[in-house]
Amino acid sequence: MNGRIVVPKDIRKAVGAKLGTKFIWEMMDDGSVRVTAKARRFKAPEEARSEVGDSENGVDDA
């Protein structure tokens, strides 16, 4: 076993989960378990721009 679980497709779609999305598991006082999809870290505009190309340097992938 490698500790992986399968999240049903309708739930993945509802929370916007993609491959690699992390989930936070919390045990509640009543014994239930709350699972939350961890928000992805958004890149600063400069980082995102360098990935899609930089028109000042003659590279434009957009």
N, C-alpha and C positions, 0 to 999 in steps of 0.2 A: 504494500500500500504506500501511496505517496502523499496522502492527505488531501487529495482533490475531491471536489464534490461537483455534482451537476445541478446547475440552476435552470429551472424550466424556462423554455423559450419565451413564454408570455411574460414572465417576470423580468428576464433580461431585457426584453423590448420595453417594458414599462419604465424601467429605471435607466435606460440608455446604456446598459452594460455592453462593453466590447471585449474582445480578447485581451486578457491582462488586467481587467478591472478588479480592483481589490474590494473585498467585503469585510466589514467590521462586525464581529459577533459579540453580543452582550447578553449575559445571563441576567434576567430580571428577578426581582425579589419574589415574584409569584411563581417562579420556575419556568416561565416562558423564555424564549430566546428571540432577541431582536436582531435582525440582520440589516445592515445599512450599506449601500453601495458607496464606496469612498469616492469623493469628487476628485477628478483629475486636476493636476496642477497646470494652470494655463501659463503659457510662456509669455514673457514680456514681448511687446511688439517688435523689438529689435531682433530677438531670437527667432521669432516666427518668420520675419522678413528674410533673414539670412537662409532659411531653409527653402523658401520658394523662389529665391533669386533676388538679385539686387540690380535694379536697372541702372544704377550709377556705375556699376562695374561691367555693364554689358551683358549681364546674365539675367534672363527673364523666363522663369519656368511657369509663371501664372497663366 
